[in-house]
Amino acid sequence: MLAFNALQVVQQALPEYRSSALGRLGSTPEADEEARRAYKTEQNRRWFRANPTGADAVAAAATAADTARERTAEYLLTVRLEQLRERTAERTETAASAPWSARLTELAARPLDGEMAGAVIA
């Protein structure tokens, strides 16, 4: 029951954490550079050059920059999550588990608790 509740809490918090991570990754130098490139690309379009200070032109360039920033943040999040998965997999692979025969022998060699010392197992 506790594990189920913990899973529910994590699933409810996931969108907030994802949004927060994307917000932080959207302000990285990589995202800034992509936004700058997208803005400049939009400025080089023929219709933009005809009216560079028009509200529509500026809004289109800003939208292109925001979209590029969001895409870059998504990409960075995907890459970093993959790196974390690889590191976790490496740690899991290096931690070799003891075979059951060794575990059972170790458990059988442990002394019994005081209450169970005189108990008879039927």
C-alpha positions as CSV (number, residue, x, y, z in Angstrom):
1,M,0.0,0.0,0.0
2,L,2.8,2.4,0.9
3,A,4.6,1.7,-2.4
4,F,1.4,2.4,-4.4
5,N,0.9,5.7,-2.6
6,A,4.5,6.6,-3.2
7,L,4.1,5.8,-6.9
8,Q,1.0,8.0,-7.0
9,V,2.8,10.9,-5.4
10,V,5.7,10.6,-7.9
11,Q,3.3,10.5,-10.8
12,Q,1.5,13.6,-9.7
13,A,4.7,15.5,-9.2
14,L,6.2,14.4,-12.5
15,P,4.6,17.2,-14.7
16,E,5.8,19.9,-12.3
17,Y,9.4,18.6,-12.2
18,R,9.4,18.2,-16.0
19,S,8.2,21.7,-16.5
20,S,10.8,23.0,-14.0
21,A,13.6,21.1,-15.7
22,L,12.5,22.3,-19.2
23,G,12.4,25.9,-17.8
24,R,16.0,25.6,-16.5
25,L,17.2,23.9,-19.7
26,G,15.6,26.6,-21.8
27,S,17.9,29.2,-20.2
28,T,21.1,27.3,-21.0
29,P,23.6,28.8,-23.4
30,E,22.7,26.1,-26.0
31,A,19.0,27.1,-25.9
32,D,19.9,30.8,-26.0
33,E,22.1,30.2,-29.1
34,E,19.3,28.2,-30.9
35,A,16.8,30.9,-30.1
36,R,19.2,33.6,-31.5
37,R,19.7,31.6,-34.7
38,A,16.0,31.1,-35.2
39,Y,15.3,34.8,-34.6
40,K,18.0,35.7,-37.2
41,T,16.7,33.2,-39.7
42,E,13.2,34.7,-39.4
43,Q,14.7,38.1,-39.9
44,N,16.3,37.0,-43.2
45,R,13.0,36.1,-44.7
46,R,11.9,38.4,-47.6
47,W,8.6,39.5,-45.9
48,F,10.5,40.4,-42.7
49,R,13.1,42.5,-44.5
50,A,10.2,44.5,-46.2
51,N,8.9,45.5,-42.8
52,P,11.4,44.7,-40.0
53,T,9.7,46.7,-37.3
54,G,6.2,45.6,-38.0
55,A,4.3,43.9,-35.1
56,D,3.7,40.8,-37.2
57,A,7.3,40.4,-38.2
58,V,8.6,40.9,-34.7
59,A,6.0,38.5,-33.3
60,A,6.9,35.8,-35.9
61,A,10.6,36.1,-35.1
62,A,9.9,35.9,-31.3
63,T,7.7,32.9,-31.9
64,A,10.4,31.2,-33.9
65,A,12.9,31.9,-31.1
66,D,10.6,30.5,-28.4
67,T,9.9,27.4,-30.4
68,A,13.6,26.8,-31.0
69,R,14.3,27.3,-27.3
70,E,11.6,24.8,-26.3
71,R,12.9,22.2,-28.8
72,T,16.4,22.6,-27.5
73,A,15.3,22.3,-23.9
74,E,13.4,19.1,-24.8
75,Y,16.4,17.7,-26.6
76,L,18.7,18.5,-23.7
77,L,16.3,16.9,-21.2
78,T,16.1,13.7,-23.4
79,V,19.9,13.6,-23.6
80,R,20.4,14.1,-19.9
81,L,17.8,11.5,-19.0
82,E,19.5,9.0,-21.3
83,Q,22.9,9.7,-19.7
84,L,21.3,9.1,-16.2
85,R,19.8,5.8,-17.5
86,E,23.2,4.7,-18.8
87,R,24.9,5.5,-15.5
88,T,22.3,3.7,-13.5
89,A,22.6,0.7,-15.8
90,E,26.4,0.7,-15.4
91,R,26.1,0.7,-11.6
92,T,23.5,-2.1,-11.7
93,E,25.7,-4.2,-14.0
94,T,28.8,-3.8,-11.8
95,A,27.0,-4.7,-8.6
96,A,27.0,-8.4,-8.8
97,S,24.5,-10.1,-6.6
98,A,25.5,-13.1,-4.5
99,P,24.0,-16.4,-5.5
100,W,21.1,-17.8,-3.4
101,S,23.2,-20.7,-2.1
102,A,25.7,-18.2,-0.6
103,R,22.9,-16.1,0.9
104,L,21.1,-19.1,2.5
105,T,24.4,-20.5,4.0
106,E,25.1,-17.1,5.5
107,L,21.5,-16.8,6.9
108,A,21.7,-20.4,8.3
109,A,24.9,-19.6,10.1
110,R,23.4,-16.6,12.0
111,P,22.4,-17.2,15.6
112,L,18.7,-17.2,16.5
113,D,17.1,-14.5,18.5
114,G,16.6,-15.2,22.3
115,E,12.9,-15.8,21.9
116,M,13.2,-18.3,19.1
117,A,16.1,-20.2,20.6
118,G,13.9,-22.8,22.3
119,A,11.1,-23.0,19.7
120,V,10.4,-26.2,17.9
121,I,9.4,-26.0,14.3
122,A,6.7,-28.5,13.4
